[in-house]
């Protein structure tokens, strides 16, 4: 097949080169994300808000498909200094945006600045968007040839008059796994659930009990981990619309992932809730995504459960109890946490546990020292509390 002049440029400057990437995370998950990158053979460097790494274009496919704790993956594509709008416009207008950004939809710009003389983010975004649009109109192939799709997202960060421009490869936030069509009040994000399970050492070999499952985030994330299914398996990504996207490489990466997936003889994850509709929706979701072999759902109250009904040896208990806006009052939340702690202490001796609590709440006394890992979640500061229940 004969390549066009444009395709040759994309191959030379995009597909055939190393690139710098940034895997953004919620604060608190940076080291976990770096560890996930290392497991992919992509050593990452922990920085504020995420992890930086380098690789070829197909490595960003792998990162989006496989990272459980990242919120999105950005590709660094341009950097320049600008202290005046004239220099900003010049740097933008001369750049080959068409090699990275698909034609057919105006780019959505997200701009932040710190110690920059060009501090008006709206004005910076307006001028950059105009320069990108003009360049694409003049230099890019028609939308049909470039694979037009949703508006690409461009992130611009200016610090001390130096601007770094990154292209979003993910599209929708990565916590949106493409699995759930339902949610509850203030739902637990999948990325935080995955981080908590990883911190607790969950591998899928042990029993997991999610007895206040709500929308089932803990159970669903654990099912993906137990079956070795990548978190991005059920969704689409922005990079599929890039001019440099290689469908054959993406299909190969997915076939490799499919070859590592497991089928389970019996469920190792047990989810329960007092809300029959929540349980029904979770069961529908499990069936639709072929995860029913990993998760069993019952509609029961946590305070009536006996762990011996699920396992003959201690496993992992994962709890995201209602608090704040989900419960309606701080005093009600504190009372509930006290009751939950008492129930855990009396019935779950020997079990490891994950307990999500608002920051500032006293850590539960469950007979052994506990660890608290701070995270931000939906604008709230929370602690992922880990430990093992002992009788002492």
C-alpha positions as semicolon CSV with decimal commas, in nm:
position;residue;x (nm);y (nm);z (nm)
1;X;0,000;0,000;0,000
2;X;0,135;0,339;-0,100
3;X;0,133;0,594;0,179
4;X;0,028;0,951;0,117
5;X;0,263;1,234;0,202
6;X;0,053;1,309;0,511
7;X;0,061;0,946;0,626
8;X;0,438;0,942;0,588
9;X;0,468;1,250;0,809
10;X;0,248;1,091;1,075
11;X;0,451;0,770;1,064
12;X;0,782;0,956;1,092
13;X;0,693;1,215;1,354
14;X;0,426;1,040;1,563
15;X;0,421;0,663;1,523
16;X;0,795;0,613;1,488
17;X;0,911;0,831;1,780
18;X;0,934;0,813;2,156
19;X;0,693;1,041;2,342
20;X;0,653;1,169;2,695
21;X;0,327;1,088;2,872
22;X;0,158;1,184;3,198
23;X;-0,083;0,952;3,380
24;X;-0,300;1,178;3,596
25;X;-0,436;1,045;3,924
26;X;-0,640;1,152;4,220
27;X;-0,407;1,287;4,491
28;X;-0,284;0,992;4,695
29;X;-0,267;0,738;4,411
30;X;0,048;0,859;4,235
31;X;0,279;0,583;4,364
32;X;0,025;0,313;4,282
33;X;-0,005;0,438;3,926
34;X;0,374;0,444;3,891
35;X;0,380;0,084;4,012
36;X;0,122;-0,014;3,753
37;X;0,329;0,151;3,480
38;X;0,637;-0,039;3,595
39;X;0,442;-0,365;3,571
40;X;0,370;-0,276;3,208
41;X;0,741;-0,227;3,144
42;X;0,700;0,151;3,145
43;X;0,893;0,285;3,445
44;X;0,722;0,599;3,569
45;X;0,840;0,891;3,779
46;X;0,606;1,003;4,057
47;X;0,517;1,371;4,038
48;X;0,242;1,580;4,194
49;X;-0,091;1,459;4,059
50;X;0,034;1,154;3,873
51;X;0,326;0,974;3,711
52;X;0,536;1,064;3,407
53;X;0,664;0,800;3,166
54;X;0,802;0,764;2,813
55;X;0,722;0,523;2,533
56;X;0,605;0,467;2,181
57;X;0,260;0,557;2,058
58;X;0,120;0,209;2,119
59;X;0,228;0,232;2,484
60;X;-0,043;0,490;2,543
61;X;-0,294;0,231;2,417
62;X;-0,162;-0,015;2,676
63;X;-0,168;0,241;2,956
64;X;-0,529;0,341;2,892
65;X;-0,641;-0,019;2,870
66;X;-0,457;-0,141;3,180
67;X;-0,419;0,134;3,442
68;X;-0,666;0,085;3,726
69;X;-0,578;0,392;3,933
70;X;-0,520;0,664;3,669
71;X;-0,788;0,916;3,579
72;X;-0,655;0,994;3,229
73;X;-0,337;0,971;3,021
74;X;-0,194;1,276;2,844
75;X;0,067;1,288;2,567
76;X;0,306;1,582;2,578
77;X;0,315;1,723;2,223
78;X;0,450;2,080;2,237
79;X;0,636;2,320;2,469
80;X;0,742;2,681;2,425
81;X;0,803;3,006;2,613
82;X;0,569;3,299;2,570
83;X;0,542;3,621;2,770
84;X;0,315;3,801;2,522
85;X;0,019;3,697;2,309
86;X;0,212;3,763;1,989
87;X;0,475;3,502;2,078
88;X;0,204;3,263;2,198
89;X;0,018;3,291;1,867
90;X;0,339;3,252;1,666
91;X;0,443;2,935;1,851
92;X;0,096;2,791;1,811
93;X;0,045;2,878;1,446
94;X;0,377;2,722;1,339
95;X;0,316;2,386;1,508
96;X;0,204;2,078;1,311
97;X;-0,118;2,016;1,503
98;X;-0,257;1,811;1,214
99;X;-0,019;1,525;1,297
100;X;-0,180;1,479;1,638
101;X;-0,531;1,623;1,635
102;X;-0,807;1,486;1,412
103;X;-0,986;1,731;1,187
104;X;-1,360;1,778;1,202
105;X;-1,426;1,897;1,557
106;X;-1,295;2,203;1,743
107;X;-1,051;2,121;2,019
108;X;-1,160;2,173;2,380
109;X;-0,884;2,354;2,569
110;X;-0,821;2,337;2,944
111;X;-0,572;2,605;3,050
112;X;-0,398;2,665;3,383
113;X;-0,123;2,917;3,455
114;X;0,110;2,988;3,746
115;X;0,351;3,283;3,763
116;X;0,288;3,363;3,395
117;X;0,257;3,707;3,244
118;X;-0,015;3,557;3,026
119;X;-0,231;3,478;3,327
120;X;-0,577;3,518;3,170
121;X;-0,661;3,155;3,098
122;X;-0,965;3,236;2,889
123;X;-0,765;3,460;2,655
124;X;-0,488;3,201;2,626
125;X;-0,742;2,931;2,539
126;X;-0,915;3,153;2,284
127;X;-0,595;3,231;2,095
128;X;-0,464;2,876;2,101
129;X;-0,798;2,736;1,985
130;X;-0,803;2,981;1,694
131;X;-0,446;2,890;1,593
132;X;-0,518;2,517;1,610
133;X;-0,839;2,552;1,407
134;X;-0,668;2,760;1,138
135;X;-0,377;2,516;1,108
136;X;-0,609;2,214;1,085
137;X;-0,821;2,383;0,820
138;X;-0,514;2,452;0,608
139;X;-0,303;2,142;0,667
140;X;-0,515;1,849;0,784
141;X;-0,686;1,597;0,554
142;X;-1,067;1,604;0,532
143;X;-1,251;1,481;0,844
144;X;-1,359;1,156;0,678
145;X;-0,996;1,064;0,607
146;X;-0,879;1,168;0,953
147;X;-1,151;0,980;1,137
148;X;-1,357;1,267;1,279
149;X;-1,504;1,205;1,623
150;X;-1,572;1,382;1,954
151;X;-1,390;1,708;2,019
152;X;-1,030;1,635;2,124
153;X;-0,923;1,768;2,462
154;X;-0,604;1,972;2,486
155;X;-0,451;2,054;2,825
156;X;-0,230;2,362;2,853
157;X;-0,018;2,429;3,161
158;X;0,185;2,747;3,192
159;X;0,446;2,790;3,464
160;X;0,690;3,085;3,472
161;X;0,602;3,175;3,110
162;X;0,676;2,822;2,984
163;X;0,376;2,647;2,831
164;X;0,345;2,270;2,796
165;X;0,067;2,138;2,575
166;X;-0,069;1,787;2,617
167;X;-0,323;1,590;2,420
168;X;-0,574;1,377;2,606
169;X;-0,560;1,014;2,494
170;X;-0,840;0,885;2,717
171;X;-1,158;1,077;2,639
172;X;-1,401;1,019;2,923
173;X;-1,236;0,993;3,266
174;X;-1,083;0,649;3,312
175;X;-1,293;0,572;3,620
176;X;-1,580;0,536;3,371
177;X;-1,509;0,173;3,287
178;X;-1,798;0,131;3,044
179;X;-1,952;-0,132;3,273
180;X;-2,210;0,037;3,495
181;X;-2,525;0,192;3,357
182;X;-2,637;0,268;3,712
183;X;-2,505;0,464;4,008
184;X;-2,600;0,544;4,363
185;X;-2,578;0,850;4,586
186;X;-2,224;0,991;4,587
187;X;-2,094;0,670;4,425
188;X;-1,748;0,535;4,495
189;X;-1,520;0,596;4,198
190;X;-1,368;0,289;4,040
191;X;-1,016;0,431;4,055
192;X;-1,037;0,475;4,433
193;X;-1,188;0,130;4,480
194;X;-0,905;-0,019;4,273
195;X;-0,646;0,174;4,476
196;X;-0,794;0,047;4,803
197;X;-0,800;-0,313;4,680
198;X;-0,439;-0,288;4,562
199;X;-0,327;-0,139;4,894
200;X;-0,503;-0,424;5,076
201;X;-0,320;-0,681;4,863
202;X;-0,627;-0,824;4,690
203;X;-0,530;-1,072;4,418
204;X;-0,852;-1,259;4,349
205;X;-0,728;-1,568;4,531
206;X;-0,903;-1,473;4,856
207;X;-1,269;-1,419;4,944
208;X;-1,392;-1,059;4,923
209;X;-1,708;-0,947;5,100
210;X;-1,869;-0,616;4,993
211;X;-2,164;-0,600;5,234
212;X;-2,278;-0,240;5,168
213;X;-2,225;-0,263;4,795
214;X;-2,460;0,010;4,668
215;X;-2,375;0,037;4,297
216;X;-2,125;-0,244;4,341
217;X;-1,800;-0,061;4,268
218;X;-1,583;-0,267;4,503
219;X;-1,734;-0,592;4,374
220;X;-1,697;-0,497;4,007
221;X;-1,338;-0,378;4,042
222;X;-1,248;-0,692;4,235
223;X;-1,413;-0,905;3,965
224;X;-1,200;-0,745;3,694
225;X;-0,888;-0,806;3,902
226;X;-0,982;-1,167;3,985
227;X;-1,056;-1,247;3,619
228;X;-0,750;-1,051;3,495
229;X;-0,964;-0,830;3,275
230;X;-0,816;-0,485;3,203
231;X;-1,022;-0,199;3,346
232;X;-1,057;-0,038;3,003
233;X;-1,181;-0,352;2,827
234;X;-1,543;-0,240;2,794
235;X;-1,491;0,122;2,680
236;X;-1,354;0,337;2,400
237;X;-1,070;0,589;2,403
238;X;-0,991;0,922;2,240
239;X;-0,668;0,793;2,084
240;X;-0,875;0,584;1,838
241;X;-0,956;0,907;1,650
242;X;-0,595;1,029;1,626
243;X;-0,436;1,052;1,281
244;X;-0,158;0,822;1,406
245;X;-0,391;0,553;1,544
246;X;-0,298;0,203;1,432
247;X;-0,603;-0,024;1,451
248;X;-0,401;-0,339;1,385
249;X;-0,171;-0,267;1,681
250;X;-0,471;-0,194;1,905
251;X;-0,638;-0,522;1,802
252;X;-0,315;-0,708;1,881
253;X;-0,295;-0,550;2,229
254;X;-0,656;-0,648;2,299
255;X;-0,596;-1,005;2,181
256;X;-0,300;-1,029;2,418
257;X;-0,517;-0,907;2,706
258;X;-0,798;-1,149;2,616
259;X;-0,550;-1,437;2,628
260;X;-0,468;-1,358;2,991
261;X;-0,831;-1,341;3,114
262;X;-0,956;-1,614;3,346
263;X;-1,287;-1,789;3,394
264;X;-1,375;-1,882;3,754
265;X;-1,529;-2,209;3,876
266;X;-1,718;-2,029;4,153
267;X;-1,759;-1,674;4,286
268;X;-1,490;-1,542;4,518
269;X;-1,661;-1,204;4,565
270;X;-1,985;-1,159;4,757
271;X;-2,186;-0,837;4,736
272;X;-2,486;-0,748;4,947
273;X;-2,713;-0,451;5,012
274;X;-3,047;-0,375;5,173
275;X;-3,175;-0,207;4,854
276;X;-3,337;-0,467;4,625
277;X;-3,315;-0,236;4,323
278;X;-2,941;-0,183;4,376
279;X;-2,891;-0,560;4,393
280;X;-3,098;-0,615;4,078
281;X;-2,902;-0,355;3,883
282;X;-2,573;-0,502;3,995
283;X;-2,681;-0,851;3,891
284;X;-2,788;-0,720;3,550
285;X;-2,450;-0,550;3,511
286;X;-2,261;-0,867;3,606
287;X;-2,458;-1,072;3,356
288;X;-2,414;-0,821;3,075
289;X;-2,036;-0,811;3,123
290;X;-1,987;-1,185;3,187
291;X;-1,870;-1,130;3,545
292;X;-2,128;-1,349;3,720
293;X;-1,874;-1,627;3,764
294;X;-1,678;-1,397;3,996
295;X;-1,951;-1,224;4,198
296;X;-2,254;-1,348;4,389
297;X;-2,518;-1,091;4,495
298;X;-2,757;-1,118;4,790
299;X;-3,005;-0,866;4,928
300;X;-2,929;-0,868;5,302
301;X;-2,839;-0,631;5,585
302;X;-2,473;-0,610;5,687
303;X;-2,573;-0,637;6,053
304;X;-2,740;-0,972;5,986
305;X;-2,461;-1,128;5,783
306;X;-2,245;-1,411;5,914
307;X;-1,910;-1,432;5,733
308;X;-1,914;-1,812;5,774
309;X;-2,195;-1,819;5,517
310;X;-1,946;-1,703;5,253
311;X;-1,610;-1,852;5,346
312;X;-1,462;-2,108;5,583
313;X;-1,156;-1,892;5,642
314;X;-1,097;-1,518;5,683
315;X;-1,091;-1,306;5,370
316;X;-1,110;-0,935;5,290
317;X;-1,399;-0,713;5,403
318;X;-1,450;-0,396;5,194
319;X;-1,681;-0,128;5,333
320;X;-1,778;0,214;5,200
321;X;-2,039;0,307;5,462
322;X;-2,271;0,607;5,412
323;X;-2,134;0,937;5,539
324;X;-2,181;1,307;5,473
325;X;-2,444;1,377;5,208
326;X;-2,523;1,006;5,169
327;X;-2,641;0,987;5,531
328;X;-2,760;1,339;5,593
329;X;-2,583;1,419;5,922
330;X;-2,239;1,385;6,076
331;X;-2,381;1,252;6,403
332;X;-2,574;0,980;6,222
333;X;-2,260;0,886;6,033
334;X;-2,054;0,860;6,353
335;X;-2,316;0,636;6,514
336;X;-2,323;0,412;6,211
337;X;-1,942;0,382;6,206
338;X;-1,946;0,286;6,576
339;X;-2,206;0,017;6,507
340;X;-2,010;-0,112;6,205
341;X;-1,689;-0,124;6,409
342;X;-1,860;-0,322;6,683
343;X;-2,001;-0,569;6,432
344;X;-1,664;-0,617;6,264
345;X;-1,491;-0,671;6,599
346;X;-1,744;-0,935;6,707
347;X;-1,787;-1,132;6,382
348;X;-1,482;-1,083;6,158
349;X;-1,182;-1,178;6,371
350;X;-0,890;-1,266;6,143
351;X;-1,036;-1,084;5,842
352;X;-0,848;-0,807;5,667
353;X;-1,057;-0,498;5,607
354;X;-1,089;-0,187;5,394
355;X;-1,293;0,091;5,551
356;X;-1,349;0,427;5,381
357;X;-1,391;0,715;5,626
358;X;-1,405;1,095;5,594
359;X;-1,076;1,260;5,683
360;X;-1,064;1,376;6,044
361;X;-1,272;1,090;6,184
362;X;-1,110;0,880;6,457
363;X;-0,964;0,555;6,326
364;X;-1,155;0,244;6,433
365;X;-1,026;0,031;6,717
366;X;-1,030;-0,322;6,581
367;X;-0,772;-0,491;6,800
368;X;-0,463;-0,424;6,590
369;X;-0,286;-0,120;6,445
370;X;-0,448;0,022;6,133
371;X;-0,310;0,218;5,840
372;X;-0,480;0,525;5,697
373;X;-0,407;0,628;5,337
374;X;-0,541;0,976;5,250
375;X;-0,711;1,037;4,915
376;X;-0,930;1,299;4,756
377;X;-1,260;1,169;4,626
378;X;-1,521;1,381;4,454
379;X;-1,402;1,696;4,631
380;X;-1,390;1,526;4,971
381;X;-1,086;1,413;5,167
382;X;-1,119;1,051;5,269
383;X;-0,902;0,791;5,439
384;X;-0,871;0,437;5,312
385;X;-0,828;0,255;5,643
386;X;-0,666;-0,090;5,629
387;X;-0,596;-0,350;5,894
388;X;-0,667;-0,698;6,025
389;X;-0,933;-0,765;6,288
390;X;-0,790;-0,925;6,600
391;X;-0,952;-1,041;6,919
392;X;-0,720;-0,839;7,141
